[in-house]
Amino acid sequence: MVWTQATRFGKADPVLFAWKRFDRIFPEYWLICFATVVTATMLNQGGLPADPISWLKSLLLFPSHSSQIIFVGWTLSYEIFFYACFAIVLAFQKNLELSLVILSVTLLLLVILGIFLDVPQNSWASVATNSLLIEFLAGSWIAWFFIRCENLPNFLPLAALLMAGTGFTLGFWLGYERLPSVISWGLPSAFLLVGVVALERTGKDRRIFSAFAVAGGASYALYLLHPAAIAWVYFIFGDVEILYTSSAIFLILASTGISIVLSIIAFKYLEPRIKMGIPKVLNRR
């Protein structure tokens, strides 16, 4: 968001920003929810919402119900909260740096407050005080770094990627449950992001990275579709007897390949057709 809105700080319309985020998240989420419900029903998986209120809360990504249809939906609750905070910061009409400082101080204070308060689990209060928000802030400041720093040292890509690899390795070796996720996952992920972006910026042939643009665009569909795709692959091929190890590898590769193909199809042909567009009342703003 910081990257795409970099030139809009101080003049962006927060209501229009919020609508565009809504239009990006919910229509596709609702459609893939339908596909997931069909999958769960046909495969007798169960676990779907039990009553109309639960269905409504699931479809609106309330934290208490956001995992009941698509189990990875809980992360979208955090994304929505961050977007809401981002829209509020845009409303202050400040420059990029001051906006990021306001956002960072606010979210860090909320996280610190959560340490001392006994907030209900799976609530908006638990989302607002969760340390996962620090990872959103890390991504925001990384974007700021690459916006403001045009000349990067040649050693940065390798150094950052080595730090990322070391962090993931230590997390696996020590046990992810022994460390806060912001350290075991968030910190190495931040270094990985820095390394990859720096590699693109300092590399001679950027065409290699442009090839991943479609994958980046399809990432949201991939994130939502892969649970249903995996369920169908295991339903169809799960009883196939090859060899124990090779059978597992086959199922993993098949699930991955089908998920990627479906997400690219959704990105290219589905997403442009299901977005609601900007209402006329917002176009006049």
FENWOHU-V598453 format. One record per residue. N is the residue number from 1. SS is DSSP state (H for helix, E for strand, - for the rest). PHI is phi in radians with two decimals (none if undefined). D_FIRST is the distance of its C-alpha to the first C-alpha in whole Angstrom. Layout:
BEGIN
n ss phi d_first
N SS PHI D_FIRST
N SS PHI D_FIRST
END
This chain:
BEGIN
n ss phi d_first
1 - none 0
2 - -1.09 4
3 - -1.14 5
4 - -1.34 5
5 - -1.78 6
6 - -0.95 8
7 - -1.57 11
8 - -1.78 11
9 - -1.09 11
10 - 1.63 15
11 - -2.55 15
12 - -1.31 12
13 - -1.62 14
14 H -1.13 13
15 H -1.19 15
16 H -1.13 14
17 H -1.04 10
18 H -1.09 12
19 H -1.13 14
20 H -1.09 12
21 H -1.18 10
22 H -1.04 14
23 H -1.16 15
24 H -1.34 13
25 H -1.55 14
26 H -1.37 17
27 H -0.98 19
28 H -1.20 19
29 H -1.04 19
30 H -1.10 23
31 H -1.14 24
32 H -1.28 24
33 H -1.04 25
34 H -1.04 28
35 H -1.10 28
36 H -1.21 28
37 H -1.11 31
38 H -1.04 33
39 H -1.06 33
40 H -1.07 34
41 H -1.23 36
42 H -1.20 38
43 - -1.70 38
44 - 0.93 39
45 - -1.45 36
46 - 1.23 36
47 - 1.39 34
48 - -1.45 32
49 - -0.94 32
50 - -1.66 35
51 - -2.59 35
52 H -1.02 34
53 H -1.13 32
54 H -1.13 30
55 H -1.06 29
56 H -1.10 28
57 H -1.15 26
58 H -1.15 25
59 H -1.23 24
60 - -1.71 21
61 - 1.08 20
62 - -1.12 22
63 - -0.95 22
64 - -1.23 26
65 - -2.31 26
66 - -1.21 23
67 - -1.80 24
68 - -1.36 27
69 - -1.80 27
70 - -1.95 24
71 H -1.15 24
72 H -1.48 21
73 H -1.12 20
74 H -1.06 20
75 H -1.20 16
76 H -1.20 15
77 H -1.08 16
78 H -1.18 14
79 H -1.11 11
80 H -1.11 12
81 H -1.09 13
82 H -1.12 10
83 H -1.09 9
84 H -1.10 12
85 H -1.10 12
86 H -1.10 8
87 H -1.12 10
88 H -1.12 13
89 H -1.11 12
90 H -1.05 11
91 H -1.16 15
92 - -1.25 16
93 - 0.99 16
94 - -1.79 16
95 - -1.28 14
96 H -1.01 12
97 H -1.10 14
98 H -1.15 15
99 H -1.09 12
100 H -1.17 11
101 H -1.12 15
102 H -1.03 15
103 H -1.08 13
104 H -1.15 14
105 H -1.09 18
106 H -1.09 17
107 H -1.20 16
108 H -1.14 19
109 H -1.13 21
110 H -1.13 21
111 H -1.11 21
112 H -1.11 24
113 H -1.07 25
114 H -1.14 25
115 H -1.18 27
116 H -1.73 30
117 - -1.83 30
118 - -1.65 31
119 - -1.48 28
120 - -1.08 29
121 - -1.22 28
122 - 0.94 25
123 - -2.23 24
124 H -1.10 21
125 H -1.16 23
126 H -1.21 23
127 H -1.16 19
128 H -1.19 19
129 - -2.03 21
130 - -1.46 20
131 - -1.16 19
132 - -1.03 17
133 H -1.11 14
134 H -1.10 15
135 H -1.20 13
136 H -1.11 10
137 H -1.13 11
138 H -1.04 12
139 H -1.09 9
140 H -1.14 7
141 H -1.28 11
142 H -1.13 11
143 H -1.06 9
144 H -1.03 10
145 H -1.04 14
146 H -1.33 13
147 H -1.22 12
148 H -1.54 15
149 - -1.84 18
150 - -1.48 19
151 - -1.73 22
152 - -1.78 22
153 - -1.15 25
154 - -1.13 26
155 - -1.41 27
156 H -1.05 23
157 H -1.00 22
158 H -1.13 26
159 H -1.08 25
160 H -1.15 22
161 H -1.17 23
162 H -1.14 26
163 H -1.11 25
164 H -1.12 23
165 H -1.07 26
166 H -1.10 28
167 H -1.11 26
168 H -1.14 26
169 H -1.13 29
170 H -1.10 30
171 H -1.07 28
172 H -1.17 30
173 H -1.24 33
174 H -1.37 33
175 - 1.76 32
176 H -1.08 28
177 H -1.30 30
178 H -1.50 31
179 - -2.18 28
180 - -1.04 25
181 H -1.07 22
182 H -1.14 20
183 H -1.64 23
184 H -1.26 24
185 H -1.99 21
186 H -1.11 18
187 H -1.14 19
188 H -1.07 21
189 H -1.14 17
190 H -1.11 16
191 H -1.12 18
192 H -1.09 18
193 H -1.09 15
194 H -1.04 16
195 H -1.10 19
196 H -1.20 18
197 H -1.16 15
198 H -1.13 18
199 H -1.11 21
200 H -1.15 19
201 H -1.24 19
202 H -1.71 22
203 - -1.27 24
204 - -1.43 26
205 - -1.96 26
206 - -1.47 22
207 H -1.13 24
208 H -1.07 24
209 H -1.33 20
210 H -1.12 19
211 - -1.16 22
212 - -1.56 19
213 H -1.09 16
214 H -1.12 18
215 H -1.07 18
216 H -1.13 14
217 H -1.15 14
218 - -1.52 17
219 H -1.11 15
220 H -1.18 15
221 H -1.09 18
222 H -1.07 20
223 H -1.08 18
224 H -1.45 20
225 H -1.44 23
226 H -1.10 24
227 H -1.08 26
228 H -1.19 28
229 H -1.09 29
230 H -1.09 30
231 H -1.06 32
232 H -1.20 34
233 H -1.07 34
234 H -1.22 36
235 H -1.19 38
236 H -1.38 39
237 H -1.93 40
238 - -1.06 40
239 - -1.65 44
240 - -1.20 44
241 - -1.70 47
242 - -1.86 46
243 - -2.35 46
244 H -0.97 44
245 H -1.28 42
246 H -1.14 41
247 H -1.13 41
248 H -1.12 38
249 H -1.10 36
250 H -1.07 37
251 H -1.13 35
252 H -1.14 32
253 H -1.13 32
254 H -1.13 33
255 H -1.09 30
256 H -1.12 28
257 H -1.08 29
258 H -1.15 29
259 H -1.08 26
260 H -1.15 24
261 H -1.08 26
262 H -1.11 26
263 H -1.20 22
264 H -1.16 22
265 H -1.06 24
266 H -1.10 22
267 H -1.14 19
268 H -1.42 22
269 H -2.04 24
270 H -1.69 23
271 H -0.97 19
272 H -1.09 20
273 H -1.65 23
274 H -1.80 22
275 - -1.20 19
276 - -1.42 20
277 - 1.38 19
278 - -1.62 18
279 - -1.05 21
280 H -1.05 24
281 H -1.12 24
282 H -1.46 20
283 H -1.15 21
284 - -1.43 23
285 - -1.23 21
END
